[in-house]
Amino acid sequence: MSPKRALSLLLVLALVAAAALAFARRSSETDNRSEQTRGSGAVLGRAHTAIGPRVAMGGHLFVQFACAACHGPQGRGGVSRDVPALKRAGNTLTVSQLSSIITHGLGESANPKKPYMPVWGPVISKVQVTDLVAYIRAGLPRVANAGPPPVARDQGPAVAGRALYVRYGCINCHGPNGLGGVPNPRSADKSIPPLAGHGFRTEFNSKAKIVDFIRSGSVIGKSAVVSMPHWGGIIPARDLNALVTYLKTLKSG
């Protein structure tokens, strides 16, 4: 073999060896990354499963039904001195006691100017009560994506009020767009009143009347009747203004 041909062959063999080595390194790195991904996926999976679907659902319901608006995010308190934090409730109250408090409230308030635990029985299903209790008993952990809707403060009070209508749970009792239709079997008219239509506009014909009613609530904790909660000291003035502005955009007749 001529020296020139031998040199060419050596170059080819060197290139092949380099390519094989590079391929081996890439395969090793890929395997390592896969192993790390599987490891971290397993950890994340364990964390997610540790919460469990019932507790996770309870976390979402805690926000949906505005429990967080009164008891603070994850039940940490700090909203009103008249509303307790719930971090220890899971250790001090039984499943039966927690279920009863959610369903039946805490009875009649001695002072109608203070917030009280309202009756939720006709609004929240038994399954939802079970999930809420599971969440509280689990220590009210952080649940991914379980948070109140964002409030656009820079797009006018009506836009903010629309989000606050959901954030403060008004939508659960008074329905989408304030149209009502939620049963309240033990009340005089058998349903929770709408916040739209001629009747509402006639009874609450001024901003001051609406604000006063939201602040003070209605029937105080009468058993088995869903009452308008007392929001005084919980909903700040600018949110009250935005809520009323939004309500005034709803159907009037």
C-alpha positions in Angstrom: 0.0 0.0 0.0 1.3 3.4 -0.9 2.1 5.9 1.9 -0.5 8.3 0.5 -3.3 5.6 0.6 -2.3 4.5 4.1 -2.5 8.1 5.4 -6.0 8.4 3.9 -7.1 5.2 5.5 -5.8 6.3 8.9 -7.7 9.6 8.6 -10.9 7.7 7.8 -10.4 5.4 10.8 -9.8 8.4 13.0 -12.9 10.1 11.9 -15.0 6.9 12.4 -13.5 6.5 15.9 -14.3 10.2 16.8 -17.9 9.8 15.6 -18.4 6.6 17.6 -17.0 8.3 20.7 -19.3 11.4 20.3 -22.3 9.1 19.8 -21.5 7.2 23.0 -21.2 10.4 24.9 -24.5 11.7 23.6 -26.2 8.4 24.5 -24.8 8.5 28.0 -25.9 12.1 28.5 -29.4 11.3 27.2 -29.6 8.3 29.6 -28.6 10.5 32.5 -31.1 13.2 31.7 -33.8 10.5 31.3 -32.9 9.1 34.7 -33.0 12.5 36.3 -36.3 13.3 34.6 -37.8 10.0 35.8 -36.4 10.7 39.3 -37.8 14.2 39.5 -41.1 13.0 37.9 -41.4 10.4 40.6 -40.8 13.0 43.3 -43.3 15.4 41.8 -45.7 12.5 41.4 -45.3 11.5 45.0 -45.9 15.1 46.1 -49.0 15.4 43.9 -50.3 12.0 45.0 -49.6 12.9 48.7 -52.2 15.6 48.4 -54.7 13.4 46.7 -57.7 14.3 44.5 -60.1 14.9 47.4 -57.8 17.3 49.2 -56.9 19.0 45.9 -60.6 19.5 45.1 -61.1 20.8 48.6 -58.4 23.4 48.0 -60.2 24.6 44.9 -63.5 24.7 46.7 -62.0 26.7 49.5 -61.3 29.4 47.0 -64.5 29.0 45.0 -66.8 29.4 48.0 -64.8 32.4 49.2 -63.6 30.6 52.4 -60.2 32.1 51.6 -61.8 35.6 51.4 -62.7 35.4 55.1 -60.2 32.9 56.6 -57.3 33.9 54.5 -55.4 32.0 51.8 -54.9 28.4 52.9 -56.8 29.3 56.1 -54.0 31.4 57.5 -56.3 34.1 58.9 -55.4 37.7 59.1 -58.4 39.1 57.2 -60.6 40.0 60.3 -60.0 39.5 64.0 -63.6 38.1 64.1 -62.8 35.3 61.7 -60.4 32.6 62.9 -57.5 31.0 61.1 -58.1 27.4 60.2 -54.6 25.9 60.4 -55.4 24.1 63.7 -59.0 23.3 62.9 -58.1 19.9 61.4 -56.5 18.8 64.6 -59.0 20.2 67.1 -62.3 19.5 65.3 -63.7 16.1 64.1 -64.9 15.4 60.6 -68.5 15.5 61.9 -68.0 18.9 63.6 -66.4 20.4 60.6 -69.1 19.1 58.3 -71.8 20.4 60.6 -70.2 23.9 60.8 -70.0 24.2 57.0 -73.5 22.8 56.4 -75.4 24.6 59.3 -73.2 27.6 60.1 -72.5 28.5 63.7 -75.9 29.7 64.7 -77.1 33.2 65.4 -74.5 35.9 65.9 -74.7 37.9 69.1 -73.6 41.0 67.2 -75.1 41.6 63.7 -72.2 43.9 63.0 -69.6 41.1 63.2 -68.9 38.4 60.5 -70.4 35.0 61.3 -70.2 31.6 59.7 -73.2 31.4 57.3 -75.3 28.3 56.4 -73.9 26.6 53.3 -76.1 23.4 53.2 -78.5 24.3 50.4 -75.6 25.6 48.2 -72.7 23.1 48.8 -73.2 19.4 48.0 -72.4 16.7 50.5 -69.5 15.6 48.3 -68.1 19.1 48.3 -68.4 19.3 52.1 -66.5 16.1 52.3 -63.7 17.5 50.1 -63.6 20.7 52.0 -63.3 18.8 55.3 -60.5 16.6 53.8 -58.6 19.7 52.8 -58.9 21.3 56.3 -58.0 18.0 58.0 -54.9 17.8 55.7 -53.7 21.1 57.1 -54.9 23.3 54.2 -51.8 22.7 51.9 -51.0 24.7 48.9 -52.8 23.3 45.8 -51.5 24.2 42.4 -53.8 26.5 40.4 -56.2 26.9 43.3 -56.3 30.7 43.5 -58.8 33.5 43.2 -59.3 35.0 39.8 -57.1 38.0 39.0 -58.6 41.4 39.3 -57.8 43.9 36.6 -57.7 47.2 38.6 -56.6 49.3 35.6 -59.6 48.6 33.3 -62.4 50.4 35.3 -64.4 49.4 38.3 -67.0 47.4 36.4 -64.3 45.0 35.1 -62.8 44.7 38.6 -66.2 44.2 40.0 -66.9 41.3 37.7 -63.9 39.4 38.9 -64.6 40.3 42.5 -68.2 38.9 42.1 -66.4 35.6 41.6 -63.6 36.1 44.1 -66.0 36.8 47.0 -68.3 33.9 46.1 -71.3 36.0 45.1 -71.7 33.9 42.0 -72.2 30.7 44.1 -75.5 32.1 45.6 -76.7 34.7 43.3 -75.8 32.9 40.1 -73.9 34.0 36.9 -74.8 37.5 35.9 -76.8 37.9 39.1 -79.7 36.0 37.6 -80.3 33.9 40.8 -82.0 30.6 40.7 -80.1 28.9 43.6 -82.6 27.1 45.9 -83.0 28.2 49.6 -85.7 25.8 50.7 -86.2 27.1 54.2 -86.5 30.7 53.2 -89.8 32.5 52.6 -89.5 32.6 48.8 -87.6 29.2 48.6 -84.7 30.7 46.7 -81.7 33.1 47.0 -82.8 36.4 45.4 -81.2 37.5 42.1 -79.1 40.7 41.9 -80.6 41.6 38.5 -84.1 42.5 37.4 -86.8 45.0 38.3 -87.3 43.7 41.9 -83.6 44.2 42.9 -83.4 47.6 41.2 -86.5 48.8 42.9 -85.6 47.7 46.4 -81.9 48.7 46.1 -82.3 51.9 44.1 -79.1 53.6 45.3 -75.4 52.7 45.7 -75.6 53.4 49.4 -78.3 50.8 50.0 -76.4 48.1 48.2 -73.2 48.8 50.0 -75.0 48.9 53.4 -76.6 45.5 52.7 -73.3 43.9 51.6 -71.6 45.2 54.8 -74.3 44.2 57.2 -75.7 41.0 55.7 -79.3 39.8 56.1 -80.8 37.1 58.4 -78.2 36.3 60.9 -77.3 32.6 61.0 -80.9 31.3 61.2 -80.5 27.5 61.0 -81.0 25.9 57.6 -81.5 29.2 55.8 -78.8 30.6 53.6 -78.2 34.1 54.7 -76.3 37.0 53.2 -73.0 37.0 55.1 -71.8 40.1 56.9 -68.9 41.4 54.8 -68.1 44.5 56.8 -64.5 44.7 57.7 -63.7 42.0 55.1 -64.4 43.6 51.7 -62.5 46.9 51.4 -64.2 50.1 50.2 -62.7 50.1 46.7 -63.9 46.5 46.2 -67.4 47.4 47.4 -67.4 50.3 44.9 -66.3 48.0 42.1 -68.9 45.3 43.0 -71.7 47.9 43.0 -70.5 49.3 39.7 -70.6 45.8 38.2 -74.1 45.1 39.7 -75.4 48.2 38.0 -74.4 46.8 34.6 -76.6 43.7 35.1 -80.1 43.3 33.6 -82.5 45.8 35.1 -85.8 44.4 34.0 
